[in-house]
């Protein structure tokens, strides 16, 4: 399936000069959404993963659906103060400033094989921080998957030590 035909491009959002890749058009198409989850599952089927980790918020959509499809555990990564039990946190740099993400301390155990899933790879900061969280708890990252990659940005470079797979690659804005 040509997944890109199900993505809406919104020019000048959130600011002038940026083309926002809107996944909601794919999500509202049951065949396209199902096919995307199936394609990710097919690719990672032999990864050995026993846990899928998905960052807030669209990583929840694809990560949970993929965990269901592959019959694996799902672990959410959230912004600070959103998880009820003891957490570990990781701070990462943004273009202007920084952000922090958290995961429950007992979400990943030493030796767990972890697959990380999100909707979009751009600069890679969020996913790089999520990888550090997993490894801080002793997890072994067996793969990272995205629906979309903006390959004109340096995200893949930040994740170069991991196997990264994407379904759609936008080479230009």
C-alpha positions in Angstrom: 0.0 0.0 0.0 1.2 3.5 -0.7 0.9 4.9 2.8 2.0 8.4 1.8 -1.3 8.9 -0.2 -3.1 8.7 3.2 -1.1 11.4 4.9 -2.4 15.0 4.6 0.2 17.7 4.2 -0.7 21.0 5.9 1.5 23.9 4.8 2.7 26.5 7.3 1.7 24.6 10.4 2.6 25.0 13.3 4.6 27.9 11.8 5.3 29.4 8.4 7.6 27.3 6.2 6.9 24.0 7.9 4.8 21.3 6.2 3.0 19.3 8.9 2.5 15.6 8.0 -1.0 14.9 9.5 -1.5 11.2 10.3 -5.2 11.6 11.2 -6.2 11.0 7.6 -4.5 7.6 7.7 -6.0 6.8 11.1 -9.6 7.5 10.0 -9.2 5.1 7.1 -9.5 1.6 8.6 -7.8 -0.2 5.7 -4.8 2.2 5.7 -4.4 2.1 9.5 -4.7 -1.7 9.6 -2.3 -2.1 6.7 0.2 0.2 8.4 0.1 -1.8 11.7 0.3 -5.0 9.7 3.4 -3.7 7.8 5.1 -2.8 11.0 4.3 -6.1 12.6 5.5 -8.0 9.5 8.8 -6.1 9.6 9.4 -6.7 13.4 7.8 -10.1 13.6 11.2 -11.9 14.1 12.8 -9.1 16.3 12.4 -11.1 19.5 10.8 -8.2 21.3 8.7 -8.9 24.3 7.7 -5.3 25.0 6.7 -2.3 22.9 7.4 1.2 24.2 5.6 4.2 22.7 6.2 7.8 23.5 3.3 10.2 24.2 1.1 10.8 22.4 0.9 9.3 18.9 3.4 6.6 19.8 0.5 5.3 22.0 -1.7 4.9 18.9 0.8 2.8 16.8 2.6 1.2 19.8 -0.6 -0.1 21.4 -2.1 -1.3 18.2 1.2 -3.1 17.3 1.4 -4.6 20.8 -2.1 -6.0 20.4 -1.3 -7.4 16.9 2.0 -9.0 18.0 0.6 -10.1 21.4 3.3 -8.1 23.4 3.2 -5.8 26.4 2.9 -2.1 25.9 4.6 0.5 27.9 3.8 4.2 27.6 6.4 7.0 27.9 4.8 10.2 29.2 5.6 13.8 30.0 6.5 14.5 33.6 3.8 14.1 36.3 1.5 11.9 34.2 2.4 8.4 35.6 1.2 7.4 39.0 4.0 5.1 40.2 7.7 5.6 40.7 9.4 6.8 37.4 12.7 7.3 35.8 13.2 10.4 33.6 15.3 11.6 30.8 15.8 15.2 29.6 16.6 16.0 26.0 17.4 19.1 24.0 14.9 20.9 21.7 15.7 23.5 19.1 15.0 26.2 21.8 15.2 24.6 25.3 14.6 21.1 26.6 11.9 18.6 27.4 11.6 15.6 29.7 9.9 12.2 29.4 9.3 9.5 32.0 8.6 5.8 32.3 7.6 3.7 35.2 10.6 2.3 37.0 9.2 -1.2 36.8 8.1 -1.0 33.2 11.2 -2.7 31.7 13.3 -5.3 33.4 16.9 -6.1 32.8 17.2 -8.2 29.6 13.8 -7.4 28.2 13.9 -7.0 24.5 12.2 -3.7 23.5 10.8 -2.4 20.3 10.1 1.4 20.3 7.4 2.7 18.1 6.3 6.3 17.2 4.5 8.0 14.4 7.2 10.3 13.2 11.0 10.6 13.1 12.2 14.2 12.7 15.1 15.4 14.9 15.1 12.2 16.9 15.3 13.8 20.3 12.3 12.2 21.9 13.2 8.7 20.6 16.8 9.0 21.6 15.6 9.9 25.2 13.2 7.0 25.2 16.1 4.7 24.2 18.1 6.0 27.1 15.2 5.3 29.5 14.9 1.7 28.3 18.6 1.1 28.6 18.8 2.8 32.0 16.4 0.0 33.2 18.5 -2.7 31.5 16.3 -3.2 28.4 17.8 -4.3 25.1 16.6 -2.3 22.1 15.9 -4.7 19.2 14.3 -2.2 16.9 12.7 1.2 16.4 9.8 1.8 14.0 8.0 4.9 12.7 5.2 5.5 10.3 6.9 8.5 8.8 10.5 9.7 8.6 11.5 13.2 7.6 14.9 12.1 6.3 16.0 15.7 5.5 16.3 16.1 9.3 19.0 14.4 11.4 16.8 12.0 13.4 18.2 8.8 12.0 21.7 9.9 12.8 20.9 10.2 16.5 19.5 6.6 16.4 22.4 5.2 14.3 23.3 2.4 16.8 19.8 0.9 16.5 17.9 -0.8 13.6 15.4 1.8 12.4 12.5 1.1 10.1 10.0 3.5 8.6 7.0 3.1 6.2 7.1 6.5 4.6 10.1 8.7 3.9 9.8 12.4 3.1 13.1 13.5 1.7 12.1 17.2 1.5 9.9 19.6 3.5 
